Amino acid sequence: MFYYLLFPLREFISGFNLFRYITFRSAWAAITALFISFVVGPYIIRKLRQHQIGEEIRSDGPQSHLKKAGTPTMGGLIILASVVIPTLLWARVANIYILLILLATVWMGIVGFLDDYLKTVKKVPKGLIARYKLFGQLSLGLIIGSILYLAPQFEEFNTLSTVPFFKNYEIDFGMFYIPMVVVVIIATSNAVNLTDGLDGLAIGLVGISALAWAAIAYVSGRVDFSDYLNIIYLPGTGELTVFCAALVGGALGFLWYNSYPAQVFMGDTGALALGGALGTLAILVKKELLLIIIGGVFVAESLSVIIQVLYYKRTRKRIFKMAPIHHHFELLGWPESKVVVRFWIIAILLVLFSLSTFKIR
């Protein structure tokens, strides 16, 4: 909004020319997101407590988590406010990429909110029925996939995906592009949801990943940088840097309340929204395969659950003490905060490695 209101005034006051720069607007989107988190966070947490919207802890989980029962959940509302509002203020909202990423974030936020509402307010034990949740994820994937596949502005590269480590090489998914988009969104939103089991873990990983996507979106939207790095030039994706910066600021702001010991949990409202956003970012910048590296910790968390379930069904034995794998390390005796920080460190290493693939080609 500020871009449309203030940038035209550059003819009268030269300082308003700053609003043309993505880097300037991204920095202020991050600052605004952090500020909003600090303003609305205490209010939302207080309201959640007043309405007794607290987390119910599984009795079969780590015993150390039982003391967390009653901690306010649905804190994803703080995240949504601190990401969506700064994006609306600082990004060029008419940009198709911004519209799609906001659609994905809000859409999955609503699905997550319904799940949290049913569990915590209506006391439905399992919340939103699994098939309804899947329908929400599937519908979003179909909508985004169809727009990218059919819209004329994406015609030149609509079904392509960059392959890491290979120079000037892309996979063309052709008629399988829309199903691929659906799979990415479902997998990523569920992966973040599975990872959200320790104080500060998921939100810290999301913030680290968002930094990587900010850099990728920026260079993909610059013809000079994309040409130098031999990646697909995607006009307009630079605006996604503003969204990613807001996501980083929102993550830091929420971490203020969610770090150990957590004052609030994000719930499915935040986890599904953030997962949907990360998956959609990878799709929009044509780096779906790179998502496996950048989100390596999320991938490991999901695989640990799949492996545990399949192995148990086959042998009636467990590979891990508990899945997702962060609980395995807890039961090995690692303090919760140590598990979180070590997973963050791994995520940082994976991000650095993923960014290096732009030169290892």
ZAGU-691288 format. One record per residue (C-alpha): x, y, z. Coordinates in pm, whole numbers, plus 32768, in hexadecimal, padded with zeros to 4 digits. Layout:
BEGIN
    X    Y    Z
    X    Y    Z
...
! end
This chain:
BEGIN
    X    Y    Z
 8000 8000 8000
 8117 80F3 8059
 81B4 80BA 7F03
 807A 8130 7E4E
 803B 8251 7F3C
 819A 82DC 7F6D
 826E 827A 7E41
 81AF 8362 7D52
 820D 8485 7E3B
 837E 845E 7DDB
 834D 8571 7CD9
 8316 8666 7DF6
 83EC 85CD 7F0C
 8516 8505 7E90
 8526 8438 7FCF
 83F0 8378 7F66
 84BF 82DD 7E52
 8531 81E6 7F5D
 83E6 812F 7F34
 8452 80AD 7DE1
 855C 7FD6 7E86
 84F8 7E79 7EF1
 8611 7E70 7FF1
 858D 7FA7 80A0
 8428 7F2A 80AB
 849A 7DD1 811C
 855F 7E5E 823F
 8434 7F27 82B2
 834A 7E00 8282
 8424 7D3A 8376
 8429 7E5A 846F
 82B0 7E89 8451
 8275 7D14 8484
 8349 7D17 85BE
 8292 7E4B 8640
 813C 7DB2 85FF
 81A4 7C74 86B6
 8206 7D40 87E7
 80C1 7E07 87DB
 7FBC 7CFB 8795
 8072 7BD5 8837
 8024 7C26 89A6
 7EBC 7C7E 894E
 7E7D 7B39 8891
 7F28 7A67 899E
 7E56 7B11 8AAA
 7D14 7AD0 89E8
 7D71 7963 89AE
 7DA9 793A 8B24
 7C60 79E6 8B79
 7BA2 78F9 8A95
 7C6C 77CF 8B14
 7CE4 7774 89B9
 7E02 7698 8A2C
 7ECC 757A 899D
 7E73 7417 89FE
 7FAE 7344 8A27
 7FB2 71D8 89B7
 7FD5 70EA 8ADB
 80B2 7004 8A0A
 81AA 711A 89BD
 82E1 717A 8A82
 8285 719D 8BF1
 833E 72E8 8C04
 8235 737E 8B1D
 8112 733E 8C09
 815E 7483 8CC0
 8112 753D 8B7B
 7FA2 74DE 8B8D
 7EC7 7613 8B80
 7FC9 76EE 8AD3
 7F09 77D0 89E2
 7F01 7752 887D
 7E86 77EC 8734
 7FAD 78DD 874F
 7FBF 78BF 85D6
 7ED5 79EA 85D8
 8000 7ABA 8649
 80CC 7A30 8529
 7FBC 7A6F 8427
 7F8F 7BD5 8498
 8105 7C1C 849D
 813B 7B87 8342
 8006 7BE8 827D
 7FE6 7D53 82F3
 8151 7DBA 82A7
 8139 7D10 8154
 8000 7DD5 8102
 80A9 7F17 8176
 81FF 7EF5 80D2
 81D9 7E10 7FA3
 8149 7E5E 7E4F
 8004 7DAD 7E96
 7F96 7DA6 7D2A
 80BC 7CBF 7CE3
 803A 7B62 7C8A
 8142 7AB8 7D60
 80DF 7B80 7E92
 7F71 7B31 7E5A
 7FBC 79BD 7E40
 809B 79AD 7F73
 7F9A 7A6D 8042
 7E8A 7984 7FC4
 7F54 7853 802F
 7FA8 78E1 8185
 7E4A 7955 81DD
 7DA2 7822 8145
 7E70 772D 8212
 7E53 7810 8341
 7CD8 77EF 832C
 7CF0 7673 830D
 7DD4 766A 843C
 7CF3 7758 84FE
 7BC6 7675 84C5
 7C91 754E 8545
 7D04 760A 867C
 7BA8 7695 86BD
 7B07 753E 86B4
 7C10 74AB 879A
 7C2C 75BE 889C
 7AD9 7669 889C
 79E6 755B 882E
 7AB9 744B 88D6
 7AB0 7365 87A8
 7BD7 727F 87FE
 7C6C 7262 86A1
 7C02 73B9 8625
 7BBA 73DF 84B5
 7B7F 728B 8414
 7CB7 7221 8356
 7C09 720D 8205
 7B83 7370 822C
 7CDE 73EF 8280
 7D67 7335 8153
 7C52 73C9 807C
 7CBF 7528 80E6
 7E29 74DF 808B
 7DC7 7435 7F46
 7CE4 7553 7EDE
 7DF5 7654 7F17
 7EEB 7586 7E4C
 7DF5 7565 7D2D
 7DAB 76DA 7D2A
 7F18 7749 7D31
 7F84 7639 7C3F
 7E70 7690 7B4A
 7EC0 7804 7B51
 8031 77C8 7B14
 7FE4 76CA 7A03
 7EDB 7791 7949
 7F2A 7903 7980
 7FCD 799A 7846
 80DC 7A57 7908
 816F 7909 7977
 8158 7862 7823
 82CF 7866 77DD
 8332 77A6 7917
 81EA 772E 79B1
 8240 75BC 79D7
 83B7 75D9 7A12
 847C 759C 7B50
 85EE 75E4 7B83
 86D1 74BD 7BD5
 87DD 750B 7CDC
 894A 74D0 7C81
 8904 74CF 7B09
 8943 75FC 7A2A
 8829 7669 7943
 8765 752E 798A
 85F7 7521 79EB
 84F2 7413 7A13
 83B7 7446 7945
 8296 73A6 7A04
 81A5 73E1 78E5
 8048 735D 7934
 80C4 72E7 7A88
 8112 7449 7AFA
 7FCC 7487 7BB4
 7FDF 733A 7C72
 8147 7391 7CCD
 80D5 74E0 7D5D
 7FC8 742E 7E27
 80C5 7336 7EB4
 81BC 744A 7F14
 80B6 7517 7FCE
 8022 73EC 8086
 8179 7363 80E2
 8209 74AE 8158
 80DE 751C 8226
 80D1 73CA 82D3
 824B 73C5 8309
 824A 7511 83C2
 811F 7499 848C
 81DB 735D 84F5
 830F 7428 8552
 824B 750D 8638
 8284 7440 8772
 838D 74F9 8839
 8394 7660 88B4
 8424 773D 87A3
 8484 7620 86B9
 8399 764C 8592
 8390 77C8 8594
 850B 77DF 85A3
 852F 76EE 847E
 842D 77B3 83B7
 84E7 78F9 83F3
 8630 785D 8381
 858C 77CD 8249
 84E5 791A 81FD
 863A 79C3 81ED
 86A3 78CF 80DE
 8565 7902 8015
 858C 7A7B 8034
 86E2 7A67 7F8E
 8665 7979 7E81
 8533 7A49 7E33
 8606 7B84 7E18
 8707 7AF7 7D24
 85F8 7A45 7C59
 854A 7B92 7C21
 8688 7C41 7BAC
 86E6 7C05 7A41
 8855 7C4C 7A86
 8876 7B65 7BB4
 87A8 7A4B 7B1A
 8879 7A5D 79DE
 89BE 7A54 7AA5
 8947 792A 7B73
 88AD 7878 7A46
 8756 7854 7AE5
 85FD 789D 7A58
 85B2 7A11 7A4D
 8459 7A43 7AE4
 83E5 7BAC 7ABD
 832B 7C20 7BF1
 83A5 7B1A 7CE8
 8481 7C1E 7D8D
 834B 7C97 7E45
 8342 7B4C 7EFD
 8477 7BCA 7FB4
 8390 7CBA 806D
 82B1 7B9B 80DA
 83DD 7ACA 8145
 8467 7BEE 820E
 8317 7C15 82BC
 8321 7A9F 8301
 847B 7AC0 839F
 8406 7BE5 8474
 82C8 7B2E 84D6
 8390 79F7 8530
 8477 7ABE 8611
 8350 7B6D 86B0
 8298 7A28 86F6
 83D8 7989 8777
 83D6 7A95 8886
 82A5 79E5 8918
 82DF 7882 889A
 8446 784C 8910
 8474 7763 8A37
 83AA 7769 8B11
 829B 77C5 8A19
 818E 78BF 8A76
 80C1 785A 8945
 80BF 774D 8839
 807E 7797 86CB
 7F8B 7675 86A2
 7F17 7600 854D
 7EB3 7769 8505
 8021 77C2 84EA
 80BC 7676 8484
 7FDF 7635 8357
 7FF2 77A1 82E7
 816E 77A8 82FE
 8191 7657 8253
 80AB 76C2 813B
 816F 7804 8113
 82C2 7754 80FE
 8243 7657 8002
 81A5 7766 7F2D
 82E4 7836 7F35
 83A8 7710 7EA8
 82A4 76E1 7D98
 8296 7851 7D37
 8410 7872 7D0C
 8429 7722 7C57
 850B 7685 7D5E
 8430 7568 7DD6
 8552 7471 7DE8
 8623 7566 7EB0
 850F 7562 7FB5
 8589 7408 801A
 86DA 749D 807F
 8666 75E8 8111
 8555 7537 81D4
 8631 740D 8222
 85D3 7407 8391
 8461 7407 8337
 84A5 72E8 8245
 855B 7223 8353
 843F 7259 844A
 833F 71D9 834F
 8411 70AF 82E5
 8445 704B 8450
 82CC 702F 847C
 829C 6F6E 8336
 83BA 6E7F 8385
 8342 6E4A 84EA
 81DD 6DFA 847E
 823F 6D12 8360
 8345 6C5A 842B
 825B 6C2F 8553
 8145 6BA6 8479
 8236 6AA9 83E8
 82F8 6A3D 851E
 8239 6AC6 864C
 8381 6B68 86B0
 83F6 6CD2 86AA
 852B 6D64 8606
 8514 6EAA 86C7
 84B8 6ECD 8834
 83A6 6FB8 87BB
 834F 706C 867A
 836C 717A 85FD
 84E2 7160 862D
 8503 728E 8714
 8452 71C0 881F
 854D 70A6 87E5
 866A 718B 884C
 85A3 7208 8977
 8579 70A4 89F1
 86EE 706C 89C1
 871C 7171 8AD0
 8759 72AD 8A06
 86BD 73E4 8AA7
 85A6 7477 89D2
 8661 75BD 8996
 8796 74FE 8922
 86CC 7437 8824
 8637 757B 879E
 877F 7637 877C
 8830 750E 86DC
 8718 74E8 85DD
 8735 765D 8594
 88AB 7632 855A
 8868 7516 8467
 8767 75EF 83B3
 8864 770B 8391
 8964 761C 82FE
 8862 7597 8209
 8804 76F8 819E
 8972 7752 8162
 89A0 7611 809E
 8866 7652 7FD0
 88D8 77B1 7F75
 8A2B 7727 7F0F
 8980 764B 7E0B
 894E 7782 7D37
 8AC5 7781 7CF7
 8B03 7608 7D0B
 8A71 75CE 7BB0
! end
